[in-house]
């Protein structure tokens, strides 16, 4: 490995024997990575050679001509907001697709995908709840959407879709103030995976990350996730019924509401830029009733063929309505991780060098390489990664699981012990405690 190296950790399990490829290194379920020159999304041509991040911006309708920025994430999970230090920038096309080339191929870690109005131009999003009378709503400088590349590790990444629900997940992740298990919020592999799972369950969905809502506004967007779009259409209907004229103000309200205390409880008071009270989206009946209003056969704004007649008991749509009709709390369920990615038994590092580790706790989905990350050694997490060293001050572990060897450390073998367990004082994540020992050979 030399005096300075980077250790990419693979799982010691047969089911993940095909790991250490681009697909695996993304460390998230079905956020498939491809090398330059691979497949493409929709009609966007895929340039050869350059590493890129690609996805679609959707509100169950296209978001066109938006400014898209890739931002670095520090090891503590905070975002680097310095515009002089971004990882990439570009725009979304008329179908909502964006594809941005990485400025720094050597960067490793999470990436925040930020969507804003394009300066000096018109950025618009299609609203399924007003698809006939006022299809496109203008995004202004106060509005934004977010998503996250959970782990960029030197491969191009596609299916990094951006929606109001991924934005809610990011903002909820940023909201933690240390009062729960001492976790101070931010952006991270495990944090984003867990927050996406919680937001999905809050709205009666299985997943939101790497899922693309179907175009319910008939605006030229891509997507095939119908239930996802029913949720977004219901929320847009909530905004419409409350008297919000520009649905971007409502999406901003959801983001700010999730960001202040982690809940969609209306605690911000008013929908930004309006005098409309921000509704408590966790209350019973509100979102479910809005969905049924949207699906009413007499609703002239509904441009999809599905109506409330399809929401009978036992149907997937009926089950969604039942969840949205219930009173809910974000993060009320406990997710269970079933696998730890493990360090090798030994690693050689030169005097004054370091090795980068990527260690996550995950819920494996099926028998393949698809999984959801619920904790990681990089940044904030509700899973604890407790390191001890037999030679503190000489061989240590820094933020992001970086094993460091201090200059002047004598050659020899040193031991690091790692305990992975659910963080004490929280109920979001549970799973087995595991203990690992790593021999660091200083040569």
C-alpha positions in Angstrom: 0.0 0.0 0.0 3.0 2.3 0.5 3.3 5.1 3.0 -0.1 6.5 2.2 -2.9 4.2 1.1 -6.7 3.8 1.0 -8.3 0.7 2.3 -11.6 -0.3 0.6 -13.3 -2.8 2.9 -15.2 -5.8 1.5 -17.6 -8.1 3.4 -16.5 -11.5 4.5 -19.6 -13.2 3.3 -20.4 -15.4 0.3 -23.5 -13.4 -0.7 -21.3 -10.4 -1.3 -18.4 -12.3 -2.9 -18.8 -10.2 -6.0 -18.0 -7.0 -4.1 -15.2 -4.5 -4.6 -16.8 -3.4 -7.9 -18.4 -0.2 -8.8 -21.8 -1.6 -8.0 -20.7 -2.5 -4.5 -18.7 0.5 -3.6 -21.8 2.7 -3.8 -22.9 0.9 -0.6 -26.6 1.6 -1.1 -29.4 -0.4 -2.4 -30.0 -0.2 -6.2 -28.1 3.1 -6.6 -26.2 1.4 -9.4 -22.7 2.7 -10.3 -21.3 2.4 -13.8 -18.0 3.2 -15.3 -17.6 5.9 -17.8 -19.0 4.9 -21.2 -21.7 2.7 -19.7 -25.4 2.9 -19.9 -27.5 6.1 -20.0 -30.6 7.4 -18.3 -33.5 8.3 -20.6 -32.3 10.1 -23.8 -29.2 11.6 -22.3 -26.0 10.5 -24.0 -23.3 9.1 -21.8 -19.9 10.6 -22.5 -16.9 8.3 -22.3 -14.1 8.7 -19.8 -15.2 11.4 -17.3 -16.7 10.4 -14.0 -20.2 11.7 -13.5 -23.2 11.9 -11.2 -26.6 11.5 -12.9 -30.2 11.4 -11.9 -33.6 13.1 -12.4 -35.2 15.9 -10.5 -38.9 15.2 -10.0 -42.0 16.5 -8.2 -44.1 13.8 -9.9 -43.5 16.1 -12.8 -40.4 17.4 -14.4 -38.1 20.1 -12.9 -36.5 21.9 -15.8 -33.7 24.4 -16.2 -32.6 24.1 -12.6 -29.1 24.7 -11.4 -27.6 21.6 -9.9 -24.5 21.7 -7.7 -22.4 18.9 -6.2 -21.1 19.8 -2.7 -18.4 18.1 -0.6 -19.2 16.7 2.8 -16.8 17.0 5.7 -15.9 14.0 7.8 -18.2 15.2 10.6 -21.2 15.2 8.2 -21.4 19.0 7.7 -21.6 20.3 4.1 -19.0 22.4 2.5 -21.1 25.4 1.2 -18.1 27.2 -0.3 -19.0 27.8 -4.0 -15.3 27.9 -4.8 -14.8 24.3 -3.7 -17.7 22.5 -5.4 -17.4 19.0 -7.0 -19.5 19.8 -10.1 -22.2 22.0 -11.5 -24.7 22.0 -14.3 -28.4 22.2 -15.2 -31.4 19.9 -15.5 -32.8 19.4 -19.0 -36.5 19.7 -20.0 -37.1 16.1 -18.8 -35.6 16.7 -15.4 -32.4 14.8 -16.1 -29.0 16.1 -14.9 -25.6 14.7 -15.5 -22.6 16.4 -13.9 -18.9 15.7 -14.5 -16.8 15.4 -11.3 -14.2 18.2 -11.0 -12.2 16.1 -8.5 -11.9 12.4 -9.3 -9.9 11.8 -6.1 -12.7 12.9 -3.8 -14.1 10.1 -1.6 -17.2 10.3 0.6 -20.8 11.5 0.5 -21.8 14.2 -1.9 -24.8 16.6 -1.4 -26.7 17.2 -4.6 -28.2 20.7 -4.4 -31.0 21.9 -6.8 -31.8 25.6 -7.0 -33.3 28.1 -9.4 -31.0 29.1 -12.2 -29.8 32.7 -11.9 -30.9 34.9 -14.8 -33.2 32.2 -16.2 -36.6 30.6 -15.5 -36.6 27.3 -13.6 -39.9 25.5 -13.4 -41.5 22.4 -11.9 -44.6 20.6 -13.0 -47.3 20.3 -10.4 -49.6 17.2 -10.7 -52.3 18.9 -8.6 -52.7 21.8 -11.0 -51.6 20.0 -14.2 -54.4 21.6 -16.3 -54.8 25.1 -15.0 -51.3 25.9 -14.0 -48.9 23.0 -14.8 -45.6 24.8 -14.3 -44.7 26.7 -11.1 -41.6 28.9 -11.0 -38.8 28.1 -8.6 -37.2 31.2 -7.1 -34.0 31.9 -5.3 -35.3 30.9 -1.9 -36.4 27.4 -3.0 -34.2 24.2 -3.0 -34.2 20.5 -3.2 -31.6 18.0 -2.0 -30.4 14.5 -2.4 -27.2 12.7 -1.5 -24.7 10.4 -3.2 -24.1 8.3 -0.1 -20.5 7.3 -1.0 -18.6 8.4 -4.0 -15.7 6.1 -4.4 -14.2 6.7 -7.8 -17.0 5.4 -10.0 -19.7 7.2 -11.9 -23.1 7.1 -10.2 -26.5 7.1 -11.7 -30.1 7.0 -10.2 -29.3 9.8 -7.7 -32.8 11.2 -8.0 -33.9 14.4 -6.3 -37.4 14.9 -5.0 -39.2 16.7 -2.1 -39.0 13.5 -0.1 -35.2 13.1 -0.5 -35.0 16.7 0.6 -37.0 15.9 3.7 -34.6 13.0 4.5 -31.6 15.3 4.1 -33.1 18.0 6.3 -34.2 15.5 9.0 -30.7 14.1 9.1 -29.4 17.6 9.7 -31.8 18.3 12.5 -30.4 16.1 15.2 -28.9 18.3 18.0 -27.2 15.7 20.2 -30.2 15.1 22.4 -30.7 11.6 21.0 -27.8 9.2 21.7 -25.5 12.3 21.4 -25.8 12.3 17.6 -25.3 15.7 16.0 -26.9 15.6 12.6 -25.5 16.0 9.1 -25.0 14.2 5.8 -23.5 10.7 5.8 -23.9 7.3 4.2 -25.7 5.7 7.1 -27.6 8.8 8.2 -29.0 9.3 4.7 -29.9 5.7 4.3 -31.8 5.6 7.7 -33.5 9.0 7.1 -34.7 7.9 3.6 -36.1 4.7 5.2 -37.9 6.7 7.9 -39.4 9.3 5.5 -40.5 6.5 3.2 -42.3 4.7 6.0 -43.9 7.9 7.2 -45.5 8.3 3.8 -46.4 4.6 3.4 -43.7 3.7 0.9 -41.0 1.1 1.0 -38.1 3.2 -0.4 -37.5 6.7 -1.8 -33.8 6.7 -2.5 -32.8 5.7 -6.0 -36.6 5.6 -6.9 -38.0 7.8 -9.6 -41.6 9.0 -9.4 -43.9 8.6 -12.4 -44.8 11.8 -14.2 -48.3 12.6 -13.0 -48.3 16.0 -14.6 -47.7 14.7 -18.2 -44.7 17.1 -18.4 -42.1 14.9 -20.2 -40.3 13.6 -17.1 -39.1 10.0 -16.6 -40.1 7.6 -13.8 -42.1 4.5 -13.0 -42.8 4.6 -9.3 -46.5 5.1 -9.1 -47.2 5.1 -5.4 -44.3 7.5 -4.9 -46.1 9.9 -7.3 -49.4 9.4 -5.5 -47.7 10.7 -2.3 -46.2 13.7 -4.1 -49.6 14.5 -5.8 -51.3 14.2 -2.4 -48.9 16.7 -0.8 -49.3 19.0 -3.8 -53.0 18.7 -3.3 -52.6 19.6 0.4 -50.8 22.7 -0.7 -53.5 23.6 -3.2 -56.4 23.0 -0.8 -54.6 25.2 1.8 -54.4 28.1 -0.6 -50.7 27.9 -1.5 -50.4 29.3 -5.1 -46.8 28.2 -5.8 -46.1 24.6 -4.7 -42.4 25.4 -4.4 -43.2 27.4 -1.3 -44.8 24.2 0.2 -41.8 22.0 -0.7 -39.6 24.6 1.0 -42.0 24.5 4.0 -41.6 20.8 4.3 -37.8 21.1 4.2 -37.7 23.7 6.9 -40.2 21.8 9.0 -38.1 18.7 8.8 -35.0 20.7 9.5 -36.1 22.4 12.7 -37.0 19.4 14.8 -36.9 16.4 12.4 -40.7 16.2 12.2 -43.3 17.3 9.6 -45.5 18.7 12.3 -46.1 22.3 11.1 -43.8 23.7 13.8 -42.4 26.4 11.5 -45.8 28.1 11.7 -46.4 29.3 8.2 -45.7 28.1 4.7 -42.7 30.3 3.6 -43.6 33.3 1.4 -47.3 33.0 2.2 -49.7 33.7 5.1 -50.9 30.0 5.0 -50.5 27.9 8.1 -48.0 25.1 7.6 -50.1 21.9 8.2 -49.1 19.1 10.5 -48.6 16.3 8.0 -48.5 13.7 10.7 -52.1 14.2 11.7 -54.7 11.7 10.7 -56.8 12.0 7.5 -55.1 15.1 6.1 -52.8 13.6 3.5 -55.1 10.6 2.8 -58.1 12.9 2.3 -56.0 15.1 -0.1 -55.0 12.0 -2.1 -58.7 11.0 -2.4 -59.5 14.6 -3.5 -56.8 14.4 -6.1 -58.1 11.1 -7.3 -61.8 12.1 -7.3 -63.3 11.3 -10.7 -64.6 14.8 -11.0 -61.2 16.5 -10.4 -60.5 18.2 -13.7 -56.8 18.8 -12.7 -56.1 15.0 -12.6 -54.5 14.0 -15.9 -53.8 10.4 -15.0 -56.4 7.7 -15.5 -56.3 6.3 -12.0 -59.2 7.4 -9.7 -60.3 6.9 -6.2 -62.3 3.8 -7.5 -58.9 2.0 -7.6 -58.2 2.6 -3.9 -60.3 -0.3 -2.6 -59.4 -2.4 0.5 -56.5 -4.7 -0.2 -55.2 -2.8 -3.2 -51.7 -1.2 -3.0 -53.4 2.2 -3.4 -55.9 1.5 -0.7 -53.2 0.5 1.6 -51.3 3.7 0.9 -54.4 5.7 1.7 -54.9 3.8 4.9 -51.3 4.8 6.0 -51.8 8.4 5.0 -55.1 8.5 6.9 -53.4 7.4 10.1 -51.7 9.6 12.7 -47.9 9.1 12.3 -44.6 10.0 13.8 -41.3 10.2 11.9 -38.9 7.4 13.0 -41.5 5.5 15.1 -40.3 2.2 13.8 -37.0 0.4 14.5 -34.9 -0.8 11.6 -32.7 -3.9 12.0 -29.3 -4.2 10.4 -28.1 -7.7 9.7 -24.6 -7.3 8.3 -21.4 -5.5 9.1 -18.7 -4.9 6.5 -15.5 -6.1 8.2 -11.9 -4.9 8.2 -9.3 -7.4 7.2 -7.2 -9.0 10.0 -4.1 -7.0 9.2 -3.0 -4.0 7.2 0.5 -2.6 6.5 1.1 1.1 6.7 4.3 3.0 6.4 5.7 5.4 9.0 3.6 8.6 9.0 1.1 7.1 6.6 -2.6 6.4 6.8 -5.3 4.0 5.4 -8.9 4.9 4.7 -11.5 2.5 5.8 -15.2 2.4 4.8 -17.2 0.4 7.3 -21.0 0.3 7.3 -23.9 -1.4 8.9 -26.5 -2.5 6.5 -29.8 -4.3 5.9 -29.1 -6.7 3.0 -32.1 -6.9 0.6 -32.3 -10.4 -0.9 -29.3 -12.4 -1.8 -27.6 -10.0 -4.1 -25.6 -6.8 -3.5 -28.6 -4.5 -2.9 -28.8 -3.1 0.6 -29.7 -0.1 2.7 -27.0 1.5 4.9 -28.1 2.4 8.4 -24.8 3.4 10.0 -21.2 4.0 8.9 -17.9 5.0 10.3 -18.0 8.2 8.3 -19.9 11.1 9.9 -23.1 11.1 12.0 -24.8 7.7 12.7 -27.1 6.0 15.1 -24.7 3.0 15.1 -21.6 3.4 17.3 -18.1 2.5 16.0 -15.9 2.4 19.1 -12.1 2.1 18.4 -9.4 1.4 20.9 -5.6 1.2 20.2 -2.8 -0.6 22.0 -0.6 2.4 21.1 -2.6 5.6 21.3 -0.7 8.5 19.9 1.2 6.3 17.5 -1.5 4.2 15.8 -5.0 5.8 16.0 -8.3 6.1 14.1 -9.5 9.5 13.1 -12.8 10.7 11.6 -14.1 8.7 8.7 -12.3 5.6 10.0 -8.9 6.8 8.9 -6.2 4.6 10.5 -3.1 6.9 11.0 0.5 6.1 12.0 2.3 9.0 13.6 5.7 9.9 12.2 8.5 8.2 14.1 6.4 5.2 15.1 8.8 2.2 15.6 8.3 -0.7 13.2 6.2 -3.5 14.6 2.7 -4.8 15.0 0.0 -2.8 16.7 -3.6 -3.7 17.5 -6.8 -1.8 17.0 -10.0 -3.1 18.5 -13.4 -2.1 17.0 -16.8 -2.6 18.5 -19.9 -1.9 16.3 -23.2 -1.6 18.1 -26.5 0.3 18.1 -26.0 3.7 19.8 -27.2 3.7 23.3 -30.1 6.0 24.0 -32.0 5.6 20.7 -34.6 3.3 19.2 -34.1 4.0 15.5 -31.7 1.2 14.8 -31.0 -2.2 16.3 -28.8 -5.2 15.4 -26.1 -7.4 16.8 -23.0 -6.1 18.5 -19.8 -7.2 16.7 -16.2 -7.0 17.7 -13.2 -6.8 15.3 -9.5 -6.8 15.7 -7.1 -5.3 13.2 -3.3 -5.8 13.3 -1.5 -2.7 11.9 1.9 -3.6 10.7 4.1 -0.6 10.6 7.0 -1.1 8.2 
